Amino acid sequence: MNEYNHKKIEEKWQKYWRDHDTYRTPDLPKDPHYVLDMFPYPSGSGLHVGHVEGYVGTDVYARFLRMQGKDVLHPMGWDAFGLPAENYAVKTGTHPRETTTRAIAAYKEQLNRLGFSYDWQREINTSRPKYYGWTQWLFGELYENGLATKKPAEVNWCPSCQTVLANEQVVDGACERCDSKVVQKEMEQWFFSITDYADELIDGLEELDWPPATKAAQRNWVGRAEGARFSFPVSGKKQDYADLEVFTTRADTLYGVTFMVVAPEHDLVGKALDDGRLENADKVSEYIKKTEAKTERERQESDEKTGVKLAGVTATHPATGEKIPIFVADYVLAGYGTGAIMAVPAHDKRDFAFAYKIGIELLIKSVVIPSIEKLLDFSGDFEGGIENAVGENENIESSSKRYAKKAQEYIEKGERWWIGSGKLVNSGEFSGLSSAEAAEKITEKFGQAETTYRLRDWSVGRQRFWGCPIPVVYDPEGKAHLVPEKHLPWKLPDDVPFEPTGEAPLAASRELKERTEEIFGAGWTPETSTLDTFVDSSWYYLRFTDPQNTDEFASSEAIKRWCPVDTYVGGAEHSVMHLLYARFITKALADLGHINFREPFTKLRHQGLIMAEDGTKMSKSKGNVVNPDTVVETVGADTLRLYELFAGPFGETVEWDTDSIAGPRRFLERVWRLAQAQPHNGSNLETVPEDQALHATIKAVTDDLSDFRFNTAISHLMELLNNFQDRETVSAGLLSTFVRLLAPLAPHISEELWQALGGEPSVHQADWPRHDAAVAAETEITIAIQIDGKLRGEVKVSQTADETAIISQAKAAEGVTALLENKTIKRHIYVPNRLVNFVTTE
């Protein structure tokens, strides 16, 4: 008997697929389906096994669809521009193009060793001019239609390196290059007007088959809020200032406002300091200086609330006319809303924390109390909890009502803050109204209804080298002009020093300056910023449909043929940025008449993380990375594929377990031995025998693969293999059908067995087996047997058996008779199709 030699088998079939273009995409698909991975950044460290699961999942799905008769587009490319390669260039003096080219070659070799069915004739690389020339064309389309503009913005600035840093370059508030503290600085930046699409970016999610958590993340990022705007007049000792404008979603809490908070960047702060009338100007100035050393993310995420009172400046409450203090605090951001908030510490967690931090807890004023119904839901959050409120002879309902009443009295006395809605108190003519009613009436009398968004325009300019050059030049008067299409791609120059000098690296390129003057004239200068790499990946799915096109970014025929993407798979870490940007670009291109759809990815699935054996994230620096090449060499690509998918549900996090990989390997060896022990050469290999276990498995595996339940699909195949091994013989029809079911998951061994059975040309071009529902129907069901609630055995019974017959068979089941021998059965409990429980006495 031949042994299962994975090395020989996998090398053989990978060469066959390559030589025969087995996975080439049909030029004119009849039934198209586009399956796409989020393409990788090719780092020098290569793939580890944590990267592999998503690629295995899409490969299995693409193979499964092909066997079902679909014409599949399943391409791969490289998100090749980016910060890591540039940082490596700074460190080593090696051009990023060289390191990226080497990394791509290594990645491609790794992917091929895993047997992935990519159409490599459609490979793209975002750092190649023939790709980024069309990224520049896209920029031009947005610019000419008012969706790309240049304006001032706050940026991360490293005072040591004298350069702007992307968010990714800031680690714990410090520059990743030199560890200097990063500060905020205002500079001119290029932006895409993503805010024009804020409503559609939320509303369009309804039609998508995406994970609920991803949809929620996108909604939260856009942050649409319905509320009201109120004006608070501001005055100082000798002059008045402009009103403080605030937006709130809790108009019902207006009477609970006891102080105001403004961002350090707010105009009021600067004007009050300039006027010289603040009583504590030194403290305010010192606080602002400290804030400049914090990034926006630090200010958002910090649990510690800090601030300083603007002594000598007060606001007037629009409803009560009371004078209320104003504070400056960095937990309020200038870029969100109006840069000022009305503080309601009795009904807002951040305001509450701030009030106690700076010692103004006496300003807490409760104006909303919960209803009894809300307190019934909330009752576990008060001192002692409801478990301490239940009397000895009370039921939960009565004790909950008693406890809720006690809690309501507690809140009404002002001893507890409440962030939910409810009934208004201490609110003048609006007391007694519900939150909803009061919000409407208070807004009508004192403010105006308004909708706001958390989303801000997309900053796309980057002061770094390894990226797509922004195709803009400036005339001698400083006016911006697009580089005409005939000069695209506007190439990235090579004569650039990588060491940071205080300005964008491209500013040091003599070739770029000379090129600009040669084409446009003396005194013209080039834009020296490059584009955010998210721009490259925002449209790459379109280029895959027509990657060799030199006349347009992709032909309309190719786009209509394949798009939108039917199935998109990638990490949940891209839930916001990449997916949001791709959706925006798609909508913009639709509005500009280039495509006829508005959402890029119809169905989205996230793979889970594969952690190291110690439960931490795999990292080269930690030395806990498992190289897939090593695993493939030792146990084979098919084993690795099965292991990663069998370890748990596709979207869940699992830990790598070197010992457990032996299980999938043994399964493949058992399949191999079964086929070797019963060799068959024959015809009609695609005829499915009428076998109940086989047809039931076909149905189960088909359903599982359709819904990315790869682990249970593998489990069903393992069960069927057990069934086969209990038989004296296994026919060619049974075995060939099993091989077809296994093929998407373990493609190499399946090809070898298909050939041994006489199949040709490739199992992956064979038809997917179809089940017969009547044959697949179970003729027997398994009933669990309990005695006094403890599981004691099971029995197989006919689906048509009645309760009497089932009880009889249960009593007679192996092992159960002896356990019942000295007991009296008082009664039995029968749960149809599931279990029998015998209740006994001694």
Secondary structure, 3 states (H helix, E strand, C coil): CCCCCHHHHHHHHHHHHHHCCCCCCCCCCCCEEEEEECCCCCCCCCCCHHHHHHHHHHHHHHHHHHHCCCEEECCCCECCCCHHHHHHHHHHCCCHHHHHHHHHHHHHHHHHHCCCCCCHHHCCECCCHHHHHHHHHHHHHHHHCCCEEEEEEEEEEECCCCEEECHHHEECCEECCCCCECEEEEEEEEEECHHHHHHHHHHHHHHCECCHHHHHHHHHHHCCEEEEEEEEEEEECCCEEEEEEEEECCHHHHHHCCEEEECCCCHHHHHHHHHCCCCCHHHHHHHHHHHHCCCHHHHHHCCCCCEEEEEEEEEECCCCCCEEEEEEECCCCCCCCCCEEEECCCCCHHHHHHHHHCCCHHHCCCCEECCHHHHHHHHHHCCCCHHHCCCCCCCHHHHHHHHHHHHHHHHHCCCCCCCCCCEECCCHHHCCCEHHHHHHHHHHHHCEEEEECCCCCEECEECCCCCCECCEEECCCCCEEECCHHHCCCCCCCCCCCCCCCCCHHHHCHHHHHHHHHHHCCCCEECCCEECHHHHHCCHHHHCCCCCCCCCCCCHHHHHHHCCEEEEEECHHHCCHHHHHHHHHHHHHHHCCCCCCCCCEEEEEECCCEECCCCCCCCHHHCCCCCHHHHHHHHCHHHHHHHHHHCCCCCCCEECCHHHHHHHHHHHHHHHHHHHHCCCCCCCCCCCCCCHHHHHHHHHHHHHHHCCCHHHHHHHHHHHHHHHHCCCCCCHHHHHHHHHHHCCCCHHHHHHHHHHCCCCCCHHHCCCCCCCHHHHCCCEEEEEEEECCEEEEEEEEECCCCHHHHHHHHHCCCCHHHHHCCCEEEEEEEECCCEEEEEEEC
